[in-house]
Amino acid sequence: MTPKNKSLTLKPFSLHHLNDIWQDGFSNENPEWTKWNAPYFNDYTPYNTFSDFKQSSVADYLMSTSCKSICLDEKAVGMVSKNWIDEATRWLEVGIVIYNPEYWHGEIGTKVLKMWTNEIFKQHPEVEHIGLTTWSGNPRMMHLAEKIGYTKEAQIRKVRYFQGVYYDSVKYGVLREEWEKLHRNL
C-alpha cells in the first residue's frame, strides 16, 4: 500500500524533485538501488553536492522529456523513463527506479508502472508495444512486470556478468490491446 495519506503521482522533474533524488539516490557511495538496477554496467557516480549533481548528465536525463519523477505528495522517491529503441519502427521501452529502499514495498512500483504504461499508450497512440528490459538478478522487477500484465518475450542467457556470476537479460512487453483488456479502469 502507498504510505498512509500520501498521494502518488508522476510529475515532470523540478529542481526540488532533483534534489530529493540526489539525496536518496546519488549522495552516497553505495546506495542499495545500484545493486539491482543494472549493476553490471558499473556506471554509478556519487555526487558530493547537489550543485555537482545538478550539472551532471544524470540530472540532464532526469530533467528531459524522457523521464518523470515518482512523487509521494511532493517528495520525489524515484523516476520512470521512456526510451526509443527505434522511433522509426515505433519500438519503445520503459523503466522505473525507486531510489530509497524504504519505498520498495507497499505497491508503489506496481501502481507507478501501471500509471506510466497507461500514460505512454495515451501519449503515443501510434505505439502498439511497450517493452521493459531487466536482468535475472532482479527477481522483484521480473515479478512486477508479470504482475501487471507484461509478458516475458525473451531471455538472453548469460549475457550479464556481475561479481563472478553470469545472469540473463530478460525482456518483457505488453501490447496495447492486452493492456486495454487488463486495465480498462485506468
Secondary structure, DSSP 8 states (H G I E B T S, - for coil): ---TT--EEEE---HHHHHHHIIIIISSSS-GGGGTS-GGG------SSHHHHHTSHHHHHHTSTTEEEEEETTEEEEEEEEEEEEGGGTEEEEEEEE--GGGSSSSHHHHHHHHHHHHHHHH-TT--EEEEEEETT-HHHHHHHHHTT-EEEEEEEEEEEETTEEEEEEEEEEEHHHHHHH-TT-
